[in-house]
Amino acid sequence: MISGEEQSQNIDFQEIDVSKNDEHLQEMIKISNQMGVPVVDIDGQIVIGFNKPKIDKILKIKQ
């Protein structure tokens, strides 16, 4: 979902399909306290749902 823009900006990221790996699903639930996707972890800052303004703000701080 967010991979296209990150690729165009040369931002390193890892996309994990939690529907195919129960261990990753449990980790996502643990850090987000919910089962909805996407969950974005940017250096420990968790963004639940596709919140582009929040993701952009965090990435600008990190760049």
N, CA and C of each residue as an Amber inpcrd file, in Angstrom:
protein
   189
   0.8110000  -1.1940000   0.0000000   0.0000000   0.0000000   0.0000000
   0.8570000   1.2610000   0.0000000   1.9060000   1.3230000   0.7780000
   2.7460000   2.5100000   0.8190000   4.0560000   2.3190000   0.0830000
   4.2600000   1.1300000  -0.4510000   5.5620000   0.7960000  -1.0240000
   5.9340000   1.6350000  -2.2400000   5.0010000   2.0010000  -3.0880000
   5.3280000   2.7500000  -4.2970000   5.9810000   4.0840000  -4.0100000
   5.4150000   4.8440000  -3.0910000   5.9900000   6.1490000  -2.7640000
   7.3310000   6.0030000  -2.0700000   7.4480000   5.0460000  -1.1690000
   8.7100000   4.8510000  -0.4770000   9.8080000   4.4600000  -1.4640000
   9.4610000   3.6460000  -2.4610000  10.4460000   3.2700000  -3.4750000
  10.8850000   4.4960000  -4.2650000   9.9550000   5.3660000  -4.6250000
  10.3140000   6.5490000  -5.4070000  11.1390000   7.5360000  -4.5930000
  11.0240000   7.4950000  -3.2810000  11.7830000   8.3790000  -2.3940000
  13.0740000   7.7260000  -1.8940000  13.3540000   6.5020000  -2.3440000
  14.5270000   5.7400000  -1.8850000  14.5280000   5.5360000  -0.3720000
  13.3680000   5.2060000   0.1780000  13.2270000   4.9290000   1.6050000
  13.2500000   3.4220000   1.7920000  14.1600000   2.9450000   2.6480000
  14.2200000   1.5130000   2.9390000  13.0050000   1.1220000   3.7700000
  12.3630000   0.0210000   3.4060000  11.2180000  -0.4650000   4.1630000
  11.0850000  -1.9610000   3.9520000  10.3280000  -2.5760000   4.8500000
  10.0350000  -4.0000000   4.7320000   8.5290000  -4.1680000   4.8460000
   7.9310000  -4.7940000   3.8450000   6.5000000  -5.0740000   3.8690000
   6.3060000  -6.5220000   4.2960000   5.4620000  -6.7390000   5.3100000
   5.2230000  -8.0840000   5.8350000   3.7360000  -8.3960000   5.7000000
   3.4200000  -9.5080000   5.0580000   2.0360000  -9.9570000   4.9150000
   1.6980000 -10.8070000   6.1380000   1.0390000 -10.2020000   7.1240000
   0.7490000 -10.9050000   8.3770000  -0.2750000 -12.0160000   8.1940000
  -0.9750000 -12.0390000   7.0610000  -1.9320000 -13.1250000   6.8220000
  -1.2200000 -14.4320000   6.4890000   0.0650000 -14.3530000   6.1840000
   0.8270000 -15.5460000   5.8150000   1.7910000 -16.0120000   6.8970000
   1.8440000 -15.2910000   8.0300000   2.8030000 -15.6450000   9.0700000
   2.2220000 -15.2930000  10.4300000   1.8340000 -16.3030000  11.2000000
   1.1880000 -16.0750000  12.4910000   2.1080000 -15.3680000  13.4820000
   3.3990000 -15.6420000  13.4210000   4.3460000 -14.9830000  14.3320000
   4.3530000 -13.4670000  14.0940000   4.3760000 -13.0700000  12.8350000
   4.3340000 -11.6420000  12.5180000   2.9810000 -11.0330000  12.8860000
   1.9020000 -11.7910000  12.7030000   0.5800000 -11.3090000  13.0940000
   0.5340000 -11.0380000  14.5910000   1.0320000 -11.9680000  15.3870000
   1.0340000 -11.7890000  16.8420000   1.8950000 -10.5970000  17.2560000
   3.0260000 -10.4040000  16.5880000   3.8840000  -9.2520000  16.8810000
   3.1550000  -7.9450000  16.5600000   2.4390000  -7.9110000  15.4280000
   1.6830000  -6.7220000  15.0520000   0.6050000  -6.4070000  16.0880000
  -0.1080000  -7.4350000  16.5320000  -1.1520000  -7.2420000  17.5420000
  -0.5380000  -6.7270000  18.8380000   0.6120000  -7.2540000  19.1980000
   1.2790000  -6.8400000  20.4350000   1.6710000  -5.3620000  20.3910000
   2.2250000  -4.8990000  19.2640000   2.6880000  -3.5080000  19.2230000
   1.5660000  -2.5110000  18.9470000   0.4630000  -2.9730000  18.3320000
  -0.6010000  -2.0370000  17.9590000  -1.8780000  -2.2010000  18.7810000
  -1.9900000  -3.3020000  19.5030000  -3.1920000  -3.6110000  20.2880000
  -4.4460000  -3.7220000  19.4250000  -4.2800000  -4.1150000  18.1780000
  -5.4270000  -4.3150000  17.3030000  -5.0290000  -5.2000000  16.1340000
  -6.0300000  -5.6500000  15.3560000  -5.7570000  -6.5910000  14.2690000
  -5.8600000  -5.9680000  12.8840000  -6.2210000  -4.7010000  12.8040000
  -6.3620000  -4.0520000  11.5060000  -5.0200000  -3.7520000  10.8590000
  -5.0180000  -3.7020000   9.5540000  -3.8200000  -3.3510000   8.8060000
  -4.1280000  -2.1440000   7.9260000  -3.1600000  -1.3600000   7.5640000
  -1.7420000  -1.5530000   7.8530000  -1.3490000  -1.0110000   9.2230000
  -0.2550000  -1.5400000   9.7300000   0.4240000  -0.9980000  10.8980000
   1.8370000  -0.6720000  10.4250000   2.2400000   0.5680000  10.6080000
   3.5490000   1.0190000  10.1490000   4.4000000   1.3300000  11.3720000
   5.6020000   0.7540000  11.4180000   6.5540000   1.0030000  12.5040000
   7.7460000   1.7390000  11.9050000   7.9060000   2.9880000  12.2810000
   9.0270000   3.7940000  11.8010000   9.9130000   4.0830000  13.0020000
  10.9780000   3.3060000  13.1220000  11.9150000   3.4530000  14.2440000
  11.1920000   3.4920000  15.5880000  10.2200000   2.5930000  15.7600000
   9.5090000   2.4860000  17.0260000   8.2740000   3.3660000  17.1420000
   8.0480000   4.2440000  16.1910000   6.8380000   5.0620000  16.1870000
   5.7800000   4.3160000  15.3740000   4.6900000   3.9620000  16.0280000
   3.6580000   3.1290000  15.4200000   2.5590000   4.0010000  14.8200000
   2.2250000   3.7170000  13.5630000   1.1200000   4.3900000  12.8790000
   0.1140000   3.3080000  12.5160000  -1.1100000   3.4520000  13.0160000
  -2.1600000   2.4730000  12.7440000  -3.0420000   3.0180000  11.6310000
  -3.2420000   2.1980000  10.6070000  -4.0020000   2.6360000   9.4470000
  -3.1090000   3.4220000   8.5030000  -3.6360000   3.7340000   7.3380000
  -2.8450000   4.4920000   6.3670000  -3.0570000   5.9720000   6.6290000
  -2.2000000   6.5300000   7.4860000  -2.2660000   7.9350000   7.8760000
  -1.0870000   8.6470000   7.2170000  -1.2520000   8.9950000   5.9380000
  -0.1570000   9.5720000   5.1610000   0.4320000  10.8280000   5.7930000
  -0.3750000  11.7670000   6.3000000   0.2350000  12.9560000   6.9200000
   1.1410000  12.6040000   8.1070000   0.7170000  11.6530000   8.9170000
   1.5330000  11.2590000  10.0680000   2.8050000  10.5420000   9.6110000
   2.6850000   9.6560000   8.6250000   3.8560000   8.9460000   8.0980000
   4.8410000   9.9470000   7.5050000   4.3410000  10.8930000   6.7070000
   5.2120000  11.9060000   6.1070000   5.9170000  12.7310000   7.1770000
   5.1940000  13.0990000   8.2240000   5.7850000  13.8980000   9.3040000
   6.9110000  13.1280000   9.9870000   6.6810000  11.8690000  10.2900000
   7.7140000  11.0590000  10.9450000   8.9220000  10.8900000  10.0280000
   8.6920000  10.6080000   8.7640000   9.8030000  10.4020000   7.8300000
  10.6270000  11.6650000   7.6300000  10.0020000  12.8190000   7.6210000
  10.7450000  14.0740000   7.4810000  11.6500000  14.3030000   8.6780000
  11.1890000  13.9080000   9.8560000  12.0080000  14.0270000  11.0620000
  13.2130000  13.1040000  10.9550000  13.0230000  11.9300000  10.3570000
  14.0750000  10.9180000  10.2990000  15.0640000  11.1540000   9.1680000
  14.7200000  11.9460000   8.1580000  15.5920000  12.1190000   6.9880000
  16.6680000  13.1450000   7.2320000
